[in-house]
Amino acid sequence: MRASNILLIVTATTTALMAGLFFSYSISVSLGLGKLNDKEFLNAMQNINREIQNIPFFICFFGTLIMLPITSFVHYKQPSFLLLLTATLFYSLGVFAVTAFVNVPLNNKLELFDLTNTTNASAKQMRNIFEDRWNFWNNIRSLSSLCSLFFVILACVYNSPKTRKIAFDR
């Protein structure tokens, strides 16, 4: 197996892990959290935001951000290049940029919110500021990571020897 194919498989794996994380969160975790009262919701989100900052998450999150352009570059002269470049754009803009410029700042704002000395009215106000906006942009990350994964999978299929043989035999 060629090194470029191994790189493509590793890239597909990290992209799939990130797409699964965002998708699962959108269709289950946020729905469950939405049923909590304001203080419980804010406390749960503070804890989730702390716990997500771990080595496996960072390896997959930043690994995908690094692997996609590298894999695109390695496949520059191959038919899968445009598919991988499209995947890179979806991930870079729809996942990384949204995370860096929207979700993380919201998380940081929430982290500074003192739940131990807050009133019910303040908790409700903070939740109103945070929840809908955070969930909307997480859904954007989910959709973008799924689109990125779709294009990486297409690149894998298009890059397979059987597919190339069929395409070039025509």
ABEGO torsion letter per residue (X at the ends): XBAAAAAAAAAAAAAAAAAAAAAAAAAAAAAAAAABBAAAAAAAAAAAAAAABBAAAAAAAAAAAAAAAAAAAAAAABAAAAAAAAAAAAAAAAAAAAAAAAAAAAAAAAAABBAAABBAAAAAAAAAAAAAAAAAAAAAAAAAAAAAAAAAAAAAAAABAAAAAAAAAX
